[in-house]
Amino acid sequence: MFCDFASPKAVTMTREELREYHLYHLQRLLERVYANSAFYRKLWANAGLHPEHIKTLDDFTRLVPMVTKQDFLADQNSSPPYGQRLAVSEEEICQVHLTSGTSGIGQEVYALTRDDISLEAQGWVIHLRSIGLKPGDVSIVTWPVATMAAALNVYEACREIGVNAFLVGIYDGETKIKLMQRFDMNHLVATPTYVSRLAVLCQEMGLNPSQAFGNLKAISVAAESYPANWLEEMEAVWGCPIHDVYGSTQNATALGMTCQTRRSAGEGGGTRRNMHLFEHLTFVEAIDYESGEPVSYGAEGELVLTPLFRQATPVIRFRTGDKVILYPGQTCSCGSQFDFLEAGTIARFDDMIKIKAANVWPQTVDDIIFSYKEVEEYNGVVSIDEKGRENVRVLLEFRDGVPEGTKASLMKQVGERIRQKTQVTMIVEEVPRGTLERTLFKSRRWVDRRQEGLRQVVRYLEK
Ligand SMILES: [Zn+2]
């Protein structure tokens, strides 16, 4: 096995021990990848870098070039399907993860070996154990199971510790709730939006979640931001703690999870939780988005990842585009040494929007819509209604003189093409010409009203 990362020792290292551990594993990683991956060999040769040059962690962050999604896509396009970053033989690949969406921006391909599959479980294993799940407990996983990493990570972790995972993503809400009752669930995995939606559905079915699921130990959410207070309010509705897990396909496994510490969210009230990062699995940096220089604790930066043990598709200094603030682990009262960020507030440097756990780039929708010369402008609105239903509306303005029949068929085509490219269903509607604001900035075409929506759902449940 490549690392004893599940041992209690690994998660109780001091910062000093952790620095030595990082240097040791980063050096091994660079040697292995240099020997096996033509993509990285070329990238580093262009930067005049050989793994032997890395003697300290500072050398690593100063000398090793960062990589982006575009670098990986270019590599895949020139050497399909895995790219030259593949560092194992194809016979060793036994699972593949694709990032969400099938857009022009592209889906990254991540190959996994058997060791990678054990690694993919690790972050969630730590999380599931920390919230008290035991062999035989029933976990209801509502995320779609396909080629996306998220649900598979949870599933592998459940298998490893003997938790009975029900992958219910394909069922409608009512069927999911019936399964939760029938098998007396102990754990629920969902996006924050869907936790709200399920609470409303329960109410419509005459169920009070905190009574109907008396053996529910915890809910784990991921993939979306939420308003301060939302966790506490939903915890009251469901009668159990809600934890937040941070993940990323590039990282191979969960990146971190919240501890029990709650601190004031500042203005506007409520509390926020600390999301500690699994630094024994991943080397994490925060950099200035413009200059690429490291930022200090407490300053906003872009998260850069190097999973230490990824085998088939190594990821070395990957710029995630996630906007975070890192804090030193020791400043949290829970006793973890691992650095943390503020849960529920992770934003993006680019204009990517997470919708129903899928990553959607406005550019993808722009490309589809503006391929029709009849359309003059559009806006996208992501919202949650008071019953917790997530809606995406695409509002189109047509040019003068487009016949009504043409408009109708065009709107239908636009909706279908968007669904094919993004895997998200969007409602396409016409608005009168001149309604929409014109802007030079593409991302301003999109408005995300989900946080106010989540607050509305809480008020609706209180009625
Ligand atoms: Zn903590």
Residues whose N, C-alpha, C, O or C-beta is under 5 A from the ligand:
A	BS01	ZN	C259 T261 N274 C332 C334 S336
